[in-house]
Every structure is written in C-alpha cells, then in structure tokens.
C-alpha cells in the first residue's frame, strides 16, 4: 500500500491534479505491480514561496517543483523502484510537466508499520 504525498504549486494542482493522480496510480500499477484499487494520495497545493529549492542544484535546470513523496513497504528491488521513477516521470511529462521539475523521494518501512482498516493478516 504505497502512500503518495504530492506537493505542487497551487496553479498546477488546480489545472492538473486529477490527471496527475491518475497517471501516478497508473505508474504504480505498471512499474511496481500495485493493485489498481490500492490508491492513497494526498495532494498539498502550495502558494508562491512555499516550495523553496535551488534552481540549479545537481546541474538540473529547475523552474518549478513538484515533489512526490512515497511511503511504501520495503520489498521492492532497486530496479523496480527505478522503473517506477521512470514511469512517473514519463507520465508527468505527457501532462506538460518538465522532467527537471520533478523530485521523487521514497521512504520504506515494514508491513507491521501500517494499519489500513484491519490488522495485516486478519
């Protein structure tokens, strides 16, 4: 059960939040084998000045920033996570979001660290 939190400029949220959510979920299904109904997303639209970043850190030409933080159970191999990053970026680019403006961060934990309406194994 990945939990995705998406911080993005309010204008981008208002224009494309639904499409971003659909494409993000499709990337999870395609690249990480997540069941289609396993969808948990939190959008956090930000006002000007709330997303602070260096526009050239790491030699990347950033103009805006969309941050995708993913919390998921630790059982995905590195190559699968890289495939997920590629799938997210490719799908967001099709929506008109520059790949240079996307930042993805994954945090992993165990099944025992989740409660989703019933205890794991019930």
N, C-alpha and C positions, 0 to 999 in steps of 0.2 A: 504494500500500500504506500506508494510514494505520495508525499505531501509537497505540493509546489506552491511557493510564495513568490509572487511576481511584483516587483517594484518597477514602476514605469511612470513617465511623465503623464499628467492628467489628460492632456490632449490626445496622447496615443491611446490611453485607456478608453476615453470616450469614443474614439474613432474605430478602434480595432480590438477591444477586449474580448468580444465573443469569438472572433476569428483566431485570436492568439490562444485562447483556451482550447478551442477545437484542435488547432494544429499542435499544441503542446501535448494534448492527450493522444493524438494520432502518432506522434513521435514516440511516446511511451509504449504504445501498443506495438508499433513497428519494430523498434530497436531494442526494447527491454522485455518484451513478452508480457507486458502488463495487461490484465483483462480489460476490455473496453469500459466496463462499468466501474472500474476501480479508479475513480476520478475525484480528487480532492485538491482544489485550487483556491488560493487566497490572493486576490488582487489588491495591491496597495498603491493607488494612484497618488502621485506626488506633485506638489506645487513647485514652481520655479525655485531653485536654490536648495531644495531638499535632497536631491541626488547630487552629491559632490564627488567629483572624480577628476583625475589628471587626464586631459585630453590626448596626451601622447605617451603615457606610461607603457613600457614594453615595446615601443616603436609602433603602436597602433594609433591610427587617426580617429579618435572618438569625437563625435559631435553631440550625441545624446547618450543615454544609458538606459538599458532595460536589464534588470537583474533578476535572474531566475535562481532561487534557492530551492534545492530539492533535498528533502529528508526522506531516506528510504532504508529498508533493511539491508544489512551488509551480506549480500550473496551474489552480487553482480560482478563478474570479472571485469578487469580493466578494459579489455577490448569491447565489451558490451557497453560500458559507460561511454567510451569514445564514440561508438556508433550512435548512442543516444545524443551526445553533444552535436554530432554532425546532423542528425535528423532534425533536431530542434532548430539549429542554425539554418539549414536548407529550407525548412518550412516557414520560418520567420522572414527570411529573405524574400520568399514568394509573396509575402504580405507587404513588402516595401520597407522592411526594417533592415538597416545596414548591418552586415555581419560584424563590423568593427564596433558596433554599439551594443552588442550582446555580451553579457557576463553571466556564466553559469557556475554555480557552486553546489557541490553535493556533500551532504553530511550523512553518515551511515550509523546505524545502531542495530540492536538485535530485536527479534520478534517479541522478546519479553519487555521491550520498552514501549510497546504500543497497546492501546485499548481502543477498539473501534466499535463499541456497542455490545461486544461479548468478549470473553477471555479467549485468547488463542487456544485452539484445540477443543473448545466446547462444541 
